[in-house]
Amino acid sequence: MLIYNTMTKKKEEFVPQVPGQVGMYACGITAYDLCHIGHARSAVVFDVIARYLEFKGNKVTFVRNFTDVDDKIINRANQEQVSSKEISERYIEAFHEDMDRLNVRRASIEPKATEYIGEMIELCEKLIAQGHAYSTPSGDVYFRVRSFKEYGKLSGRDVDDMRSGARIQPGEEKEDPLDFALWKGAKPGEPYWESPWGQGRPGWHIECSAMSEKNLSLPLDIHGGGQDLIFPHHENEIAQSEAALGREFARFWVHNGFVQIDSEKMSKSLGNFKTIRDILEARHPEALRFFLLSKHYRSPIDFSFATMDDAEKGLIRVYECLADVHAALQKEFNKKMAVPEEILKEFQELKDAFLQAMDDDFNTAAALGHVFGTVRLVNRVLEDKALRGKDGTKAFLEQVLEEVKIWSQILGVFGSEPAAILLELRDLSAKRLNIDTQKVEVLLQERFAAKKNKDFAKADAIRAELAAMHVEVRDTQNGQVWAINHTA
């Protein structure tokens, strides 16, 4: 199994330090606002990584933290004239609600920064005693970047190049512009904790070092988050942890790519900021998860409603196939005949290729390609009149459903009841296109009556009227079925 390591800039064979046990830490949200699609991508990526590592037989201890004290939280609290705790708890709850909808499982441990203040103070004291950090008269504590000779090894940045553009801001008491805050002296109206340097609160970077060391054995097997965290956050975590402990902080560094909106960087100032809840007003959560898995996790992904349409169509293709499999399995199989050997061989190759894709740096995009290969194979079998009613076909279709359970376990999609989710996807599409579903049902009843009365001209006219509404009608053994035609 290969994982791309940001530290070494190459794929490496992943073997846990302790056989069968994986310690993984991913940086979570700063709890001051609703989660956006960038948060969704990172959460889905690390959820799939944890799922696949478990599928491979490992016990995964996954830690994902919540930053519940920060300038942004304090500013939001002051604006609303409530406590910082009320703000953070509100948005941690909202995070869980959003992630539950996206089928993102809870991490094994979800620590909050404010629960580890003592550990952060101890880490600061250790760094000061070793000469890697210093306190200031105003009660701040800074890390001496130049005291850690390997600073920049994750991001590839040179300390001298960074220093040329760095400045000490008014009011700061840094020895060097590159030094970063481990502890901040309290300002009026801010939450604070008692410390050896007076009342204050932790800096952002120190919390992950303290929480990861407390909850997992170091070095971590995997540490990660979005690419935006490589510098300065993860670079600073490495510096303070390795300086304090004198050993490697994490073995593998994993970072997911950025999300763009209509080929532009997502920004509130550009008016293209998309929260998860914005998107799920008119889109199915499973379609959003499927979309996020449709690209390799390290690649950038471009969100638009057109690309979401494509993802939705792909999801519908899979579920329509699964619905057909369930329908086929309801029929009688009483003729002794095996599925041709080449069919079974192709199916085995697709199953193997799915796992090979996941073994190659969690390549969900390639894995989904093999899912669609399976859909094409299954449709060929279902359409082959020579194979209908054969007990070999039944066994094959049952194997397909068992394999889909495995894919669902790994990817977190394809686990819904096919008929139910197809209806949900159809109704959401109808809502987006302002299609009156009640009118559609009335027209279908009129068409049924016209066909029964052999008034085929009227039936065809109703079909044309429905087509103009983006509604496609299919006549099946179970009656009329309608779907949204996105290309109409």
N, C-alpha and C positions, 0 to 999 in steps of 0.2 A: 504494500500500500504506500503510495507516494503522496506527500503533501508539499506544496510550495512554501518555502520558508522565507519570509521577508528579510530575515537577517542575512541569509547566505545568497539570496536572489536566485535560488534554484529549487527544483523538486528534490526531496530527500525521502529515503525509506523511513516510514514512521514505525517505531517500535516503542511502546510505553516503557518507562523506567522500571515499573513493577509489572510483570506480565499479567495481563487481564485487567489492569486498573489504569484509568486515564484521569488525570487532573487537568481540568480546562477552566480558564477564566476569560470572560468577555466583558468589556466595559459596557455598562448599561446607560440609562438615560439620566440627564439632569432633570429632576421632576419639577418643572415650572410651567409646562404647556402641554397641549395634546401632541401625541406622536405623529410624525410625518412619514412619508413613504421611505425616506432614508433609514429611519429607525426600523421600519417594517422589514427592509431588505436585510439589515444586519441581524435582526432577530430570527428571521427565517433561515438565513445561512447557517448560523450557529446551532439552531434547532436541528437542522438536517445533519450537520457534522456530528452532533451528539447522538442523534438517532442511528446514524450509520456506524459509528464506533460501537454502539451497543449491539447493533445487528451482527457486528464482527465478533461478538462474544466478550466485550469489555464491560466492566462496571465503570461507568462514567460519573465522576463527581464534577458537576458543572456549576460554577459560581458566576453569577451575573449581578453586579451591584446596582444600587440606586444612589446617586448623589442627591442628598436631601438637605445640604447646606451649601449655598453658592450665591454669588452676586445676583444672578438672574432670579433666583428664588426670593432673595431678600427684596429686590426691586419690585417683583410682582406682589409680594406681601404688603409692601408699603403702599403701592397703588390701590390695592383693595382694602387696606387698613385691617388686615388679618395677620395671624402669626405665620411665620415661615413654615412651621410644622403643618398648619392647615393646608397651605399651598402644596407642599410636597406630598402629603397623604392623598390629596385630591387627585393629583396627576399620576401617582403610583397606582391608584385604583383604576384610573382611566387607562393606563398602560396595560394592566392585566385584562381589562375588558376588551381592549383592541386585540391583544395577543390571543386571547381565548377565541375570538372570532376567526383569527387567521390560523387556528390550530397549532399555535406555538406553545409548546409545553413549558410549564414553570421550570426554572433552573433548580438544581438540587438544593442550592443555598442562594438566597437573595438578600445579602446584607445591605444595610443602610449605613451611610458614612457616619451619622451621628451616634451609631452604636459602637463605634471603634475609636472614639476620641482618645482614650487612654493608650491604645496601641500606637496611634499616630504620634502622641507626645513622646512615648518611649523611643520611637524610631528617630524623631528629631533630636532627642538627647544623645542617642548613640552617635548620630552623624556629627553633632557638635563636638562630642568627646574625641572623635577621630580626626577632627579638623576638616571635615567635609562640609560643615555648615557653621553658621554664626548667627547670633542674635543681634538685634539693633536696639538703640535706646527706646524706640517707640513700641517695642514688643513684637516686631516681625522676626521671623527666622528664614534665612535664605540658604540655599544649597550653592556651594562653590563649584561651578561647572568645571573650571580648569583643574580642580583637584581630582577629577575623574578622567584619566587619560584616554579612555575609550569613548568619551562622549561623541555622539554622532555616528556610531557604528551601525545603528539600525536604519537611520534615514540617509546615511551616506553624506552627511553635511560636514564641512570642515569648520572647526571652532574659530579659526582666524578669519575665515570668510564671513561667518555669522557676526563676529564682533565688529567688523567694519561698518555694518549698518545699524548696530544696536546703540540705543541711547538710554540713559537713566532718566526716568520721568521725574518731574518736580515732586518733592515729598518722599521719594524713595531713598533708602539708605543703603543701597547695594554697594558692595566693593567693586563689582564688575557688572556691566550692562547685561551680560548673559546669565547671571545668577537668577534663579527662580525661587518663588516663595514656597516654603514648606508650611509656614504658620503665619497668620495675619493678626496683628493687633486689632482689637475690636474698635469699631467706630460707633458713635452714638446711634442708638436705635437698632443695632444689629444683634442677633443672637450671639452668645459667647460662652466659652468654657474657661475655667481657671487653669492656668498653666504656669510653669516656672518663669515664663516671660511676661506674666500678667494675663489679663482677660483677653481672649482671642478666639479664633476659629481656624480650622485647617485650610491649607491651600488645596487646590483641586488634585494635583498629582499625587500627593502623599497618601490619599485615602486608598487607592488601589493597591499600592505596595503593602500597606498595613493589612488590608482585608484579605489579600491573596495569601500572604504569609500565615495569617491566622487560620485560614480555612483549608489550605492545601499544603502539601509538601513541596518544598522548593528543591530543584527548579521545577516550575510548572511544565507539564507536558506540552500544553498549548495555551497561548495567550493571544488575544486578538480583539478585533473590532473593525470599524470602518477605516478606510485609507486615510481619512482626515486626522486620525489619532496617531499616526506614525510619528509625526513631529508637531508639537513638542511633547504631547502627553506620554506616549510610550517610550520615547527617548529619555524623558525625565524619570519615568518609573524605573527603567533599567539603571540609570545613574544612581539614584538614591538607594535602590535595593541592593545592587551589587557593591556599591561603596560601603554600605552598612554591614552587609553579611559576608562579603569577601568570596562570593560564589555566584555561579550563573543563576539568573533570575528565571528565564524561560528557555526551553529547548526549541520550540517551534513558534514562530510568529505568523499569524494568519490574519489577513486583512481583505475585506470585501470592497469591491469597486463602488464608485459613486453612482447616484441616480440623477439623471438629467430630466428636465420637463420640457417636452417638445424641443429637444436638442439644445436647451439652455440650462445653465446652472439654476437650481431651485433657489429662489430668494423671495422674501416677503416684499422687498422693494420693487421687484419685477412683477409682482402680482400673480406669480405662478406657483405659490406655496401650496402644496397638497398634503393635508393631513390624511391619515388613514380613514377617518370618519367622513371626510369630504368624498373620498373615492367610493366608500362602501354605501353611500346614499343611493347610488344607482348601479353598483357593481357587486357581484357575489364575492364573498371573502375567499372562496376556494379559487375563483378566477384570478384574484390578485395574487394569491400564493403561487398559483401555476405560472403566472406571468413572471414573478420574481425568480422562479427556478428555470425559466426558459433561456437564461444566459448563464455562462460560467460565472461563478461568484466573484472572481477577480476582475472580470470585464466590467466596463461601465454599462449601465442599462438605461435606455431612453424611454421614459414613461410618456405616453400620450394616449388619448382615448382610442386612436386608431390601433396602436399596438396592443391595448387592452382588448379591443375587438378581436384581433388575431388570436390572442391567448384564449379568449372565451370560445372562439370557434374550435380551437384545438381541444379544449376541455370537453366541449360538446361532442366532438368526434369520438373521444374515448368513452364517454358515458353512453352515447348512442350504441356503440359497439357492445358495451357491457349490458345494456338493456336488451339488446338482441340475443346475447348469450343467455341471459336469464329466461327470456321468452322461449328460446330453443330448448332449454333444459326442462321446460314444462311439458314438452311433447313426449310421445312414446318412443322409446328406443328398444326395438325388439328384433333387429336384424344383426346377426353376427358378422361384423366386418371391422377390421382395424383401419385406423387412419393411415394413409400411405406413409411409409418410413421417411420420405423426404420432408413431409410436413412436421413430423416430430423432431427431425434433425434441425430444421430451420428454427423451430420453437426453442430448442435447447441452445442453439447458437445465439438467439436473441436474449435469452435469460443470462447466459454467460457474458454477453457483451454489455448488458446493463450493469452487472457487478464490476466488470472491468473498467467501465466509465467512472463508476463511483470510486474505485480503487485509485484511479488516476486523478488525484487532487479534487475529489468530490465533483466530478463533471456532470452536473445535473442536466445540462443542455444536451449532452451526448446521450445520457441515460434516457431522457424523454424521447429522443430520436428512436431508440430501440423499443420504447413503448408504442410509438406510432407504427413501427415495423410489425409489432405484434398485432396491432389493430388491423393492418392490411392483411396479415396472414389469417386472422380469425374471420374476417369478412370473406376471404376466398373460400374458406371451409364452409361457412354458412350459406354461401351462394351456390355451392356445388351440389346439384340435385342428387348426384350419385352417393353423397355422404349423409344425406338427411335420414334420420331414423336409425342410424347405425350406432351400435353400442360403443364402437371405437371413437366415434365423434363425441358421444356423451362424455367419455373419459377424458378426451382432449379438452373439451370446454370446461370441465371441472378443474383440470390442471391449470387452465388459464386463470380461473377465478382464484385459485390458491396463490398463483404467482402475483396477481393483482394485490392480494392482501399483503404480500411482502413489499411490493412497491409502495403501497400506502403507508406501511409501517416506517419505511425509510424516508419517503418524500413528504408525507403528510397530506397527500392528495389522493383521489380515487377511492376514498373510503366511504363516500356517501351512498345512499340508496339511489340507484340510477334514475328511476322514474321521478322521484321526488326532486332531485337536484335539476333534472332537465326542465321540470315545470318551473322551478324557481328561476333558473336562467332565462327561460322564455318570458316569464312575467316581468322580470327586470328589464329585458330588452324592450318589451312592449311599453313599459313605463317610460323608458328613455325616448322612444319614438312617438309617444303620445297616442298609442294605439288603444282604442276602446275595446277591452277584452270581452265585455258583455255584448257589444255589437258583433264581434267576431263569432261568438257562440250562437247568436241569433241567425246570422248569415249561414253558418254551418248547418243549423237545423233546417233552414229553408232549402239549402242545397241538397240535404239528405232527402227531404220530401220531394224535391223536383226529380231527383234520380229515381226514387221509388215510383213516381208517376210517369217515368220515362220521358220527362221533359228535359232532355239533355241540353237543349239550347239555353234554358234558364239556368241549369246547373253550371254550364260553362261560363255564362255571364256572371254568376256569383263568384266563381273561381277567379275570374278576371278582376272583379271588384276587390276581392281579398288580396290579390297579387298587387294591386295598386296601393294597398295599405301595408305592403311589405310582409304579407302573410302568405305562407306557402302551405298548401293543403295536400296531404297524402292519404290515399285510400288504402287501409290495411285490413287484415283479417279481423281486427278488433274494432273496425270502424274508422271514421275520419280522424286524422291526427294533424294538428297544425303547428307550425314553427315560424320563427322570424326569418325572413330572407334578407340578410344584411346587404346583399349585392343588388337588390331590386332598385 
